[in-house]
Amino acid sequence: MPLSQEVRDIVGKPNANHGIGLRILAWAALKSARGQTFYQHRVKATVADKGAGT
């Protein structure tokens, strides 16, 4: 299933409106679509360190 251009833009060209949580979710979607593994404990740690809304 192809990913939307919006998901690709969030990862490739992030802006101030794209919070860390949104960027991480988009990154995870891209990794999954490519058949790659992503580790949830790293995602949780990143969000907790940087704050979900920033």
HUGIVEN-V578571 format. One record per pair of residues at least 12 apart in sequence whose C-alpha atoms are under 6 Angstrom apart, sorted by the first residue. I is the first residue (numbers start at 1). GAP is how many residues later the second one is. If there is no record, write none. Layout:
I,GAP  I,GAP
This chain:
7,19  19,34  19,35  20,32  20,34  21,31
